[in-house]
């Protein structure tokens, strides 16, 4: 099993949108970066776990978890001229862009902010915390994933929230 962090702007697609989706599953479409595309197409496998990160909001934070439930397949939004992610160079017979399906796992009762992440020695090498690392999908280590969950549970416990019992 591998671990990932997916960044999204909550005004575009939030953890709540994923939680409310049919079967709590949605395609992770619209990625238009070649390095991120390669991760979606070649590296992500069914069962991999995902940290769900809200960017372009205050505060930016990991807000929950998801799981990869379908491995990389062609991103159909690239073929639709009416879609904002349309790419006329991408062809159905030779697709340029790929996506995976993600399924909701959990929403943290209290998000783990970027500032909190920066304060953990276990996360000193985390890609998210590197200057200039802007990929919308990025790998995280098992240790990094566990450290974020530990913070989320500690915050839930301090607030007396049942999430802490997970």
N, C-alpha and C positions, 0 to 999 in steps of 0.2 A: 504494500500500500504506500502511496505517496501522498503528499500534502501540498496544498496550494492556497494562495490568497487571491481572491477576485475583487477588484475594485469596481465600484459602480457609483454613479451619482444618484442619490435617492430620489431626486426629481425625475430621473429617467426610469430607474428600476430599483426598488428598495427590497429589503428583507421582508417587509410586510407584503409587498407584491408577490414575492415568491411563496410566502406562507399562505396567501389567499388564492394562489393559482390552482387550476384544476389538478388534482392529484399532487399538489404542492410541488410541481415540476415544471420547469421552463427551459427552452433552449437558451444557451448563452451565446447570442448572436451579435453581429455588428462589430466584431473585433477586426480592426484594419491595420494591424502591425504585423510584419512578417515574423518577427521573433515570437510574438504571442501566438500567432497562427500555428507556428511549428509546435509549440507546446500543446495547443489544443488538438492538433492533428496527430502528433506522433507520441506524446508523452503521457497524456491523461488517460487513465484507465477507469473502468467501472469499479466503483467502490472507493476510489480515492476521496479524501475528505478535503473540505474547502473552508477557509476562513472568509467570511463575507464582510467586506470593508466598504463603508460609506465614505466617499471622497467628496470634495467640493461642497462641504457643509461644515457647520460649526457645532461641536468639534468633529473632526475627522476621527473615525473609530472603527474597530472591528465590532460588528453588531450581532453576529451569530455564526452558525455553521450550516454547511450544506454538504451534499455528497454527489459525486459524479455518477449518473445513472445511465448514461449513454455515451460511448466513446466518440471521438471526432468523426464528423460527417459534414458534407458540403453545406455551407451557410446559404440557404435559399434566399435570404434577403438581398444577397449580391445580384441575383438574377431579376429582381423586381424593380422596374424603372420608377415605380411609385413609392418605393421604400427609401427612407433617408440613408440607408446603408448600401444602396445600389452601386455596383461597380460594373460598368459596361464592358470592361476587359475580361471579367470573370465569366467563363462559359460553363454550362451544365456538363458538357463533355470533358472539360478540363478546368475544374473549379480552382479558384485562387484561394478562397476563404473557407474556413471550417469553423464548426461550433461543437459544443458538447451539451448534453442535457444535465441540469443540476436539480436536485431535489432538496427541499427544505429539511433541516434537521432540528435546529434550535435557534431561538432568538434570545440574546442575553438580556436580562432584565435591566442591566446597567452597562452600556457599551464600554469597551476597553479603548480608551482614547490613544491617539498617537503619542501624546505626551507621556502617558503611562507606559507605553511600549518602549519609548526611548530610555526610560529609567531602569530597565531590566538588563542585567549583565548577560543573561542567557540569550538575549536578542541582539547583542552588539553587532552581529554579522548578518542580520536579517535584511534581505533585499529591500523591503519597504523602507527601511531606515537609512539606506544609502543615498547619498546626494546624487540626484539625477536619475534615479531608478524610477521610471515612470510607466513601466509595463502594467497593463490592466489585469493581466493574469501572470502570476509569478510563483515559483516554487518556494516552499518553506520546509524546514526540516521537521522531523518528528518532535525534536526537543522544543523548537519554536512553537509548534502547534500546541503542544502540551502546556507550555508556559502561558500562552494566551488563555487557554481554558482554565488554568489554575487561577489566574487573575480574575476572570469572569466569575468563577465559583466563589472566590474569596469576597468579591464585592457583593454577590448575592447573599452570602452567609451574613455579612455585616448588616445587610438590609433586612434579614429575616425572610428572604425569598426562597421558595421551594426549589428553584434552579440549583441551589447549593447542594442539594441531596443527590444530584445526578452523578 
